[in-house]
Amino acid sequence: HKIVAVTGFKPMTTLYYGRFVWVCDLVTDTNIRSKGYGEKLLTYVHEWAKENKYESVALSSGLQRTDAHRFYEDKMNYDKVSYVFKTPLK
């Protein structure tokens, strides 16, 4: 009866991606990683997106998160398709 993983996502439409679902957050308790929770959550997002006629699912991940990248690419079949850039507004 403990929350060990959570995701947040939103449906979007852009000129580049078309109709897609953006995963804003995917967080798993660091003590319980590699137990399948992230896979279950992303699978749910994929199924929701398909049922609602979205074309793809996208997310961003920090450059330092090599374990997460391995999970996305090797386990969940994601491709690296872009870099995310940001700048602080002063």
trRosetta pair geometry for C-beta under 8 A, 3 or more apart (Angstrom, degrees):
i j d omega theta_ij theta_ji phi_ij phi_ji
3 6 6.3 19 176 -54 119 107
4 28 6.6 17 145 -156 77 73
4 29 4.7 -75 -156 8 70 122
4 32 4.8 -44 -167 77 125 157
4 35 7.9 -29 140 65 144 137
4 37 5.8 -120 105 -103 107 164
5 26 7.8 2 -174 -174 100 67
5 27 6.6 178 -148 94 58 53
5 28 4.2 -10 -103 -105 101 76
5 29 6.8 -99 -62 0 63 76
5 32 7.6 -119 -45 95 95 119
5 37 3.8 158 -11 150 152 128
5 38 6.3 -139 -147 -66 144 56
5 40 7.8 113 83 62 147 104
5 41 5.8 -131 135 -36 122 137
6 25 6.8 -4 110 121 90 118
6 26 7.9 -167 94 -138 48 34
6 27 5.4 -3 56 58 83 96
6 41 7.6 124 179 -118 11 149
7 23 6.3 -49 -166 -151 111 102
7 25 6.0 173 -150 94 42 72
7 26 4.8 7 -109 -102 94 71
7 27 7.6 173 -80 21 49 63
7 41 4.3 145 -20 173 131 128
7 42 7.3 161 -93 -68 157 54
7 44 7.6 161 49 69 142 116
7 45 6.4 -94 135 -54 153 122
8 23 7.5 118 80 -167 50 57
8 24 4.4 -47 99 66 101 109
8 25 4.1 42 30 37 101 105
9 21 5.3 29 168 170 124 106
9 22 6.4 169 -156 86 74 45
9 23 4.8 -35 -98 -105 101 54
9 24 6.1 -179 -97 8 35 81
9 45 5.2 113 -27 -128 164 120
9 48 7.8 136 80 78 140 140
9 57 7.8 -31 -145 -144 141 104
10 21 7.1 170 85 -155 28 68
10 22 5.5 -15 60 58 79 94
10 24 6.3 44 0 -31 99 117
11 19 7.4 -6 -172 -169 98 85
11 20 7.7 170 -152 97 58 32
11 21 5.4 -41 -98 -101 58 75
11 22 7.9 151 -113 16 10 75
11 49 7.7 159 -100 -114 91 79
11 52 6.9 -88 -93 120 140 142
11 54 6.2 -135 -130 -83 99 134
12 17 7.4 46 98 78 106 131
12 19 7.7 167 91 -149 44 44
12 20 5.9 -21 67 70 88 75
12 21 7.1 134 18 -115 79 24
12 22 5.1 28 1 -12 132 112
13 17 7.9 -153 -151 83 35 89
13 18 6.6 -40 -145 167 76 35
13 19 5.1 -19 -99 -94 90 61
13 20 7.5 137 -96 21 40 65
14 17 5.0 53 57 36 103 90
14 18 7.3 -36 63 -5 57 14
14 20 7.5 -37 24 30 93 110
17 20 4.4 -50 146 -3 126 141
17 55 7.4 172 160 75 77 118
17 56 6.4 -115 -171 60 103 122
17 58 6.2 -79 -124 -20 151 147
18 55 5.0 18 95 28 125 151
18 56 7.6 92 64 17 101 103
19 53 7.1 2 120 121 151 77
19 54 5.0 -134 136 -132 96 65
19 55 5.1 111 71 -1 79 98
20 49 7.6 3 -161 -149 48 131
20 54 5.7 108 -124 179 24 110
20 55 5.8 -58 -78 61 74 85
20 56 4.6 -23 -118 69 107 80
20 57 6.5 168 -173 -91 91 23
20 58 5.5 31 154 1 140 107
21 45 6.1 -176 121 177 144 99
21 48 7.3 99 -98 94 164 101
21 49 4.4 -111 -7 -95 136 118
21 54 5.1 75 -31 134 92 167
21 56 7.5 -150 29 103 70 44
21 57 4.8 -21 67 -112 99 76
21 58 7.4 162 81 25 49 65
22 57 7.9 165 -85 -161 20 59
22 58 5.7 -27 -108 73 65 89
22 59 6.9 130 -167 -88 59 54
23 26 5.6 7 165 -38 127 111
23 42 7.3 -15 -97 -113 153 85
23 45 6.1 16 -88 -157 107 167
23 57 6.4 46 -31 177 104 101
23 58 7.1 -159 15 93 82 37
23 59 3.8 -27 59 -85 107 115
26 38 6.1 77 167 -139 115 95
26 41 6.3 158 -137 104 97 136
26 42 6.8 20 -125 -67 144 94
26 59 6.9 -7 -2 -142 124 157
28 32 6.3 -121 167 85 98 87
28 33 5.2 115 107 -96 127 75
28 37 5.2 137 -120 83 119 123
28 38 5.2 -74 -41 -56 135 97
29 32 4.5 42 77 27 107 106
29 33 7.4 -148 85 -44 53 69
30 33 6.1 -19 -148 -22 37 114
32 35 5.4 -48 171 10 79 139
32 37 6.8 44 126 -3 109 141
33 37 8.0 -99 -120 41 40 109
33 38 7.5 19 -141 -18 77 122
33 67 7.8 47 158 141 149 138
36 39 5.1 -58 -156 45 59 117
36 40 5.9 64 146 -27 83 101
37 40 5.7 -53 -148 34 32 111
37 41 6.4 29 156 -16 65 105
38 41 5.8 -56 -148 38 31 109
38 42 6.2 23 158 -12 67 108
38 71 6.4 9 106 171 147 145
39 42 6.1 -58 -141 42 28 104
39 43 6.0 32 157 -22 64 109
39 71 8.0 -125 -64 -172 84 106
39 75 6.3 -90 -92 151 112 126
39 76 6.8 -160 -116 -78 76 98
40 43 5.7 -55 -145 36 27 114
40 44 6.5 32 153 -22 61 103
41 44 5.6 -52 -154 31 32 113
41 45 6.7 32 149 -18 65 102
42 45 5.4 -48 -149 35 39 114
42 46 6.3 43 151 -21 68 102
42 57 7.6 138 -164 131 87 156
42 76 5.6 -24 119 -125 155 139
43 46 5.6 -50 -147 35 33 114
43 47 6.3 32 154 -17 65 105
44 47 5.8 -57 -148 38 30 110
44 48 6.2 32 154 -20 65 107
45 48 5.7 -55 -146 37 30 112
45 49 6.2 31 155 -21 64 107
45 57 5.8 101 129 -130 112 145
46 49 5.8 -57 -149 36 28 112
46 50 6.4 27 155 -17 64 106
46 57 5.8 -87 -92 -17 69 148
47 50 5.8 -53 -146 36 32 110
47 51 6.2 31 156 -18 65 108
48 51 5.8 -58 -147 38 28 111
48 52 6.2 5 160 1 64 115
49 52 6.2 -73 -145 51 25 97
49 54 4.0 -75 -167 59 87 122
49 56 7.5 -46 163 117 147 11
49 57 5.4 -139 -27 -67 166 99
50 53 7.7 37 -178 -72 30 26
50 54 7.3 -77 -62 50 26 76
54 57 7.4 80 115 -67 128 68
58 81 7.8 -73 -125 47 112 129
59 72 7.5 -134 66 -120 121 138
59 78 7.7 -49 41 -133 100 155
60 84 4.4 16 -132 -28 144 149
61 65 5.1 -107 167 69 103 134
61 68 5.1 -161 -161 115 138 128
61 69 6.0 175 100 -74 144 76
61 72 6.6 -149 -20 -20 153 151
62 65 4.6 95 67 -12 87 109
62 68 7.8 70 47 51 78 143
65 68 3.9 -8 151 31 114 122
65 69 6.1 131 103 -25 77 86
66 69 5.4 -51 -145 34 36 114
66 70 6.4 41 155 -22 66 101
67 70 5.7 -51 -151 33 33 113
67 71 6.6 37 148 -20 63 104
68 71 5.4 -52 -153 34 35 116
68 72 6.4 33 152 -17 68 104
69 72 5.8 -53 -145 38 33 109
69 73 6.0 17 161 -6 68 112
69 80 7.9 13 -153 -71 110 113
70 73 6.2 -63 -138 47 25 100
70 74 5.3 -8 177 11 66 122
70 75 7.7 60 132 -7 65 97
71 74 6.9 -58 -111 51 13 88
71 75 5.0 -29 -160 30 55 126
71 76 6.5 36 147 -3 69 108
72 75 7.4 -2 -46 52 7 86
72 76 5.2 -49 -145 53 40 119
72 78 4.1 -39 165 41 94 133
73 76 7.5 25 -5 55 10 76
73 77 7.5 36 -168 -118 33 15
73 78 5.7 -81 -83 66 46 78
73 79 7.4 80 -120 -98 84 31
73 80 7.3 -19 -87 -32 117 88
